Amino acid sequence: MSTISARQFNRDVSAAKRAAKSAPVVITDRGEPRFVLLSIEEFRRLQDRRTLADILRMDEDIEFEPACLPDHVRPAQL
């Protein structure tokens, strides 16, 4: 994650956008972090508010036909 000042950002927006393609860019104002510039992909990833349980839940039906195993039945040895 890179950091630039608001003044640098205003002077070279293109450089900030290029940097934001690979990682979020923190924009400081008077030395304090104030804003973060990030790619749309990263923004959308952060907007995904699903929990792990939501992600693992299978809401849709899945077709599953297990393969038939050959009959290799042996008598129990007691």
ChimeraX commands (.cxc) that place a marker at each C-alpha (Angstrom):
marker #1 position 0.00,0.00,0.00 radius 0.5
marker #1 position 1.45,3.33,-1.01 radius 0.5
marker #1 position 0.87,6.74,0.52 radius 0.5
marker #1 position 0.73,10.14,-1.17 radius 0.5
marker #1 position -0.15,13.60,0.04 radius 0.5
marker #1 position -3.27,15.38,-1.15 radius 0.5
marker #1 position -1.00,17.89,-2.89 radius 0.5
marker #1 position 0.82,15.12,-4.78 radius 0.5
marker #1 position -2.51,13.56,-5.66 radius 0.5
marker #1 position -3.80,16.84,-7.11 radius 0.5
marker #1 position -0.62,17.30,-9.14 radius 0.5
marker #1 position -0.51,13.77,-10.58 radius 0.5
marker #1 position -3.83,11.95,-10.45 radius 0.5
marker #1 position -2.68,9.55,-13.18 radius 0.5
marker #1 position 0.22,8.29,-11.05 radius 0.5
marker #1 position -2.16,7.65,-8.15 radius 0.5
marker #1 position -4.55,5.76,-10.43 radius 0.5
marker #1 position -1.70,3.61,-11.77 radius 0.5
marker #1 position -0.57,2.81,-8.23 radius 0.5
marker #1 position -4.14,1.96,-7.18 radius 0.5
marker #1 position -4.32,-0.75,-9.86 radius 0.5
marker #1 position -1.98,-2.92,-7.79 radius 0.5
marker #1 position -2.75,-1.82,-4.22 radius 0.5
marker #1 position -4.81,0.75,-2.33 radius 0.5
marker #1 position -3.32,4.25,-2.14 radius 0.5
marker #1 position -3.65,6.22,1.09 radius 0.5
marker #1 position -4.07,9.96,0.54 radius 0.5
marker #1 position -2.93,12.10,3.42 radius 0.5
marker #1 position -3.97,15.62,4.37 radius 0.5
marker #1 position -1.53,17.47,6.61 radius 0.5
marker #1 position 0.25,14.21,7.33 radius 0.5
marker #1 position -2.85,12.31,8.46 radius 0.5
marker #1 position -4.50,9.55,6.41 radius 0.5
marker #1 position -7.82,10.89,5.08 radius 0.5
marker #1 position -8.79,8.93,1.97 radius 0.5
marker #1 position -8.05,5.67,0.18 radius 0.5
marker #1 position -8.02,5.24,-3.58 radius 0.5
marker #1 position -8.55,1.70,-4.79 radius 0.5
marker #1 position -9.44,-0.19,-7.94 radius 0.5
marker #1 position -13.06,-0.97,-8.72 radius 0.5
marker #1 position -12.29,-4.68,-8.40 radius 0.5
marker #1 position -10.98,-4.21,-4.86 radius 0.5
marker #1 position -13.96,-1.99,-4.00 radius 0.5
marker #1 position -16.41,-4.64,-5.21 radius 0.5
marker #1 position -14.55,-7.33,-3.27 radius 0.5
marker #1 position -14.85,-5.24,-0.11 radius 0.5
marker #1 position -18.56,-4.70,-0.73 radius 0.5
marker #1 position -19.21,-8.44,-0.63 radius 0.5
marker #1 position -20.73,-8.65,2.85 radius 0.5
marker #1 position -21.47,-12.37,2.80 radius 0.5
marker #1 position -20.32,-14.35,5.79 radius 0.5
marker #1 position -18.37,-17.56,5.46 radius 0.5
marker #1 position -21.58,-19.46,6.24 radius 0.5
marker #1 position -23.34,-17.62,3.39 radius 0.5
marker #1 position -20.55,-18.49,0.99 radius 0.5
marker #1 position -20.52,-22.16,2.01 radius 0.5
marker #1 position -24.32,-22.52,2.00 radius 0.5
marker #1 position -25.54,-24.32,-1.08 radius 0.5
marker #1 position -28.82,-22.69,-2.02 radius 0.5
marker #1 position -28.97,-24.12,-5.49 radius 0.5
marker #1 position -29.66,-27.77,-6.30 radius 0.5
marker #1 position -26.67,-29.77,-7.42 radius 0.5
marker #1 position -26.93,-32.81,-9.64 radius 0.5
marker #1 position -24.98,-35.64,-8.04 radius 0.5
marker #1 position -25.02,-39.24,-9.14 radius 0.5
marker #1 position -22.49,-41.32,-7.24 radius 0.5
marker #1 position -20.83,-44.07,-9.20 radius 0.5
marker #1 position -22.05,-47.57,-8.47 radius 0.5
marker #1 position -19.43,-49.67,-6.74 radius 0.5
marker #1 position -18.90,-53.22,-7.92 radius 0.5
marker #1 position -20.31,-55.95,-5.73 radius 0.5
marker #1 position -17.36,-57.30,-3.79 radius 0.5
marker #1 position -19.26,-58.65,-0.84 radius 0.5
marker #1 position -17.32,-60.95,1.46 radius 0.5
marker #1 position -18.85,-62.92,4.29 radius 0.5
marker #1 position -18.14,-61.51,7.72 radius 0.5
marker #1 position -15.46,-63.37,9.64 radius 0.5
marker #1 position -16.60,-63.65,13.23 radius 0.5
marker link #1:1,2 radius 0.2
marker link #1:2,3 radius 0.2
marker link #1:3,4 radius 0.2
marker link #1:4,5 radius 0.2
marker link #1:5,6 radius 0.2
marker link #1:6,7 radius 0.2
marker link #1:7,8 radius 0.2
marker link #1:8,9 radius 0.2
marker link #1:9,10 radius 0.2
marker link #1:10,11 radius 0.2
marker link #1:11,12 radius 0.2
marker link #1:12,13 radius 0.2
marker link #1:13,14 radius 0.2
marker link #1:14,15 radius 0.2
marker link #1:15,16 radius 0.2
marker link #1:16,17 radius 0.2
marker link #1:17,18 radius 0.2
marker link #1:18,19 radius 0.2
marker link #1:19,20 radius 0.2
marker link #1:20,21 radius 0.2
marker link #1:21,22 radius 0.2
marker link #1:22,23 radius 0.2
marker link #1:23,24 radius 0.2
marker link #1:24,25 radius 0.2
marker link #1:25,26 radius 0.2
marker link #1:26,27 radius 0.2
marker link #1:27,28 radius 0.2
marker link #1:28,29 radius 0.2
marker link #1:29,30 radius 0.2
marker link #1:30,31 radius 0.2
marker link #1:31,32 radius 0.2
marker link #1:32,33 radius 0.2
marker link #1:33,34 radius 0.2
marker link #1:34,35 radius 0.2
marker link #1:35,36 radius 0.2
marker link #1:36,37 radius 0.2
marker link #1:37,38 radius 0.2
marker link #1:38,39 radius 0.2
marker link #1:39,40 radius 0.2
marker link #1:40,41 radius 0.2
marker link #1:41,42 radius 0.2
marker link #1:42,43 radius 0.2
marker link #1:43,44 radius 0.2
marker link #1:44,45 radius 0.2
marker link #1:45,46 radius 0.2
marker link #1:46,47 radius 0.2
marker link #1:47,48 radius 0.2
marker link #1:48,49 radius 0.2
marker link #1:49,50 radius 0.2
marker link #1:50,51 radius 0.2
marker link #1:51,52 radius 0.2
marker link #1:52,53 radius 0.2
marker link #1:53,54 radius 0.2
marker link #1:54,55 radius 0.2
marker link #1:55,56 radius 0.2
marker link #1:56,57 radius 0.2
marker link #1:57,58 radius 0.2
marker link #1:58,59 radius 0.2
marker link #1:59,60 radius 0.2
marker link #1:60,61 radius 0.2
marker link #1:61,62 radius 0.2
marker link #1:62,63 radius 0.2
marker link #1:63,64 radius 0.2
marker link #1:64,65 radius 0.2
marker link #1:65,66 radius 0.2
marker link #1:66,67 radius 0.2
marker link #1:67,68 radius 0.2
marker link #1:68,69 radius 0.2
marker link #1:69,70 radius 0.2
marker link #1:70,71 radius 0.2
marker link #1:71,72 radius 0.2
marker link #1:72,73 radius 0.2
marker link #1:73,74 radius 0.2
marker link #1:74,75 radius 0.2
marker link #1:75,76 radius 0.2
marker link #1:76,77 radius 0.2
marker link #1:77,78 radius 0.2
view
